[in-house]
Amino acid sequence: MAVPSKTFTIIADSAIDADSPLTADLMEDFRNNDIFLEEWLGHSYVAAQDHDHDGVNSALIAESGAVYKIADETVTNSTVAQHDDDLFFSVIAGSFYSWEMVLIMSSSAPPDFKFNVSILGTITCPTYNYTVADMSTAGITSYTADYHNDISVTTANVGIYVIRMSGLFSTTNTTYFQLKWAQNNSSANDTKVKISSYLVYKKVG
């Protein structure tokens, strides 16, 4: 929001006790405080000010939605699982969510690929399923996994792999559902989660 046009003044108790006069300065402070609060709480918007209700600085927790990658994200020389830049959403404690994620990934044989789905708290329905498709051989393999556990994908063939995941969960924390990933073996070769990878989710209970 825009910087408020008036300054908020903290009015001392001594200025409003029974023996204090009603002065022009006191009345001006009351008026300016009202204007300040009106502007601060919703008059106009600009980033990096308190109480921005613009979906950025004070984002609502959406009950359903989709997020996707508009560019490749690349990791080299790292086996430390990092938060994906795009594939995450906010979670309300005690609510159930269904989700599906499709990763379009490329990695040469030396680094391979690992990922995990991170959710804080005690999780109900702690297992999800995923499939890995090697687009160079059209081979598809299905698995199950627990949240937080690192999953390694061996990229025996240089090329594109598609990892499809889905699940249902609830957690005791208000937190984030977050994809984390890295190389399985550190290498100077690029490991990428590619453009058009996506995550869709819905609050179902």
C-alpha positions in Angstrom: 0.0 0.0 0.0 1.0 3.6 -0.4 2.7 5.3 2.6 -0.1 6.8 4.7 -0.7 10.5 4.4 -1.0 11.0 8.2 1.3 10.0 11.1 -0.1 7.7 13.8 0.3 9.3 17.2 0.2 7.3 20.4 -2.0 9.4 22.8 -0.7 9.4 26.4 -3.1 8.5 29.2 -2.4 11.9 30.8 -3.9 13.6 27.7 -7.3 11.9 28.1 -7.9 11.7 31.9 -10.8 13.5 33.4 -8.8 16.6 34.3 -7.2 17.1 30.9 -8.5 19.8 28.5 -9.9 18.9 25.1 -7.4 20.7 22.9 -7.1 21.2 19.2 -3.9 19.2 19.1 -5.7 16.2 20.7 -8.6 16.4 18.3 -6.2 16.5 15.4 -4.4 13.5 16.7 -7.7 11.5 16.9 -8.5 12.5 13.3 -5.1 11.8 11.9 -5.0 8.3 13.6 -8.4 7.5 11.9 -7.1 8.5 8.5 -3.8 6.6 9.0 -5.7 3.4 9.9 -8.1 3.7 7.0 -5.2 4.1 4.5 -3.0 1.5 6.2 -5.8 -1.2 6.2 -7.0 -0.9 2.7 -6.9 2.4 0.8 -4.2 1.6 -1.7 -1.5 -1.0 -2.3 2.3 -1.1 -2.8 4.6 -4.0 -1.9 6.6 -4.1 1.4 4.2 -2.3 3.7 2.3 -3.9 6.7 -1.2 -5.1 6.1 -0.9 -5.5 2.3 -3.9 -7.6 1.3 -2.5 -8.1 -2.2 -1.9 -11.8 -2.2 1.9 -11.2 -1.9 2.7 -9.7 1.5 -0.4 -11.1 3.2 -1.3 -14.0 1.0 -4.6 -15.8 1.5 -4.5 -19.6 2.0 -6.2 -20.9 -1.1 -8.5 -23.9 -0.9 -7.5 -25.0 -4.4 -5.1 -24.0 -7.0 -2.3 -24.8 -9.4 1.3 -23.7 -9.6 3.8 -24.4 -12.5 7.2 -23.7 -13.7 7.6 -21.0 -16.4 11.3 -21.7 -16.8 13.8 -24.5 -16.2 15.4 -24.7 -12.7 18.9 -26.1 -12.7 21.2 -27.6 -10.0 24.8 -28.6 -10.4 27.4 -29.9 -7.9 24.9 -30.3 -5.0 23.3 -33.2 -3.2 21.5 -30.9 -0.7 17.8 -31.0 -1.3 16.6 -27.5 -2.0 13.1 -26.0 -2.0 11.7 -25.8 -5.5 11.2 -22.2 -6.6 7.6 -22.7 -7.7 6.1 -26.0 -6.6 4.6 -25.4 -3.2 1.3 -24.3 -1.5 0.0 -23.2 1.9 -1.6 -25.7 4.2 -4.1 -25.2 7.1 -3.6 -27.4 10.1 -6.2 -30.2 10.4 -7.5 -29.9 6.9 -7.3 -32.6 4.2 -5.7 -31.9 0.8 -5.6 -33.9 -2.3 -2.7 -33.2 -4.7 -1.1 -34.2 -8.0 2.4 -33.2 -9.2 4.1 -33.8 -12.5 7.8 -33.2 -12.8 9.5 -33.0 -16.1 13.1 -33.7 -15.2 16.4 -34.1 -17.1 19.6 -35.5 -15.7 22.5 -37.4 -17.2 23.7 -40.7 -15.6 26.4 -39.5 -13.2 24.3 -37.2 -10.9 21.0 -39.0 -11.0 18.1 -37.2 -9.2 16.5 -37.2 -5.7 13.4 -35.5 -4.3 11.2 -35.4 -1.3 7.8 -33.9 -0.5 8.2 -31.8 2.7 5.3 -31.1 5.1 5.8 -30.1 8.8 3.8 -31.7 11.6 2.3 -35.1 12.2 0.8 -36.3 9.0 -2.4 -38.3 8.5 -2.2 -40.6 5.4 1.6 -40.4 5.4 2.2 -42.3 2.2 1.8 -41.1 -1.4 2.4 -42.8 -4.8 4.5 -41.9 -7.7 5.6 -43.2 -11.1 8.8 -42.6 -13.1 8.7 -42.7 -16.9 11.9 -42.8 -18.9 10.9 -41.1 -22.1 13.9 -42.6 -24.0 12.6 -46.2 -23.4 8.9 -45.6 -22.6 9.5 -47.6 -19.4 7.1 -46.7 -16.5 7.6 -47.9 -12.9 5.3 -47.3 -10.0 6.2 -46.8 -6.3 5.0 -45.6 -2.9 6.8 -43.3 -0.6 6.5 -41.5 2.8 6.6 -37.7 3.1 10.0 -36.3 4.0 11.9 -39.4 2.8 14.4 -38.8 0.0 13.6 -40.7 -3.2 16.4 -41.5 -5.6 15.8 -41.8 -9.3 18.5 -43.5 -11.3 18.8 -41.8 -14.7 20.5 -44.7 -16.6 19.7 -42.9 -19.9 20.5 -39.3 -20.8 17.2 -37.6 -21.6 13.8 -36.6 -20.2 12.1 -38.3 -17.3 8.5 -37.7 -16.1 7.7 -38.2 -12.4 4.0 -38.2 -11.6 3.0 -38.0 -7.9 -0.3 -37.9 -6.1 -1.7 -38.2 -2.6 -4.0 -37.2 0.2 -2.9 -35.8 3.6 -3.7 -33.8 6.7 -1.1 -32.3 9.1 -1.1 -30.9 12.6 0.7 -27.7 11.5 -0.3 -24.7 9.5 2.7 -24.9 7.1 3.7 -25.4 3.4 3.5 -28.4 1.1 6.9 -28.1 -0.6 8.8 -30.1 -3.2 12.5 -30.4 -2.4 15.1 -31.8 -4.8 18.8 -32.1 -5.7 21.3 -34.3 -7.5 21.7 -37.8 -6.0 25.4 -37.7 -6.7 27.3 -34.4 -7.0 28.2 -33.6 -10.5 29.0 -30.6 -12.8 26.4 -32.0 -15.2 23.1 -30.1 -15.1 20.1 -31.6 -13.3 16.9 -29.8 -14.2 13.3 -29.6 -13.3 11.9 -28.3 -16.5 9.4 -25.7 -17.7 5.7 -26.8 -17.5 6.2 -29.1 -14.5 3.2 -28.4 -12.3 1.4 -29.0 -9.0 -2.4 -28.9 -8.5 -4.1 -29.2 -5.1 -7.5 -29.0 -3.5 -8.7 -28.7 0.1 -11.2 -31.6 0.5 -12.1 -31.6 4.2 
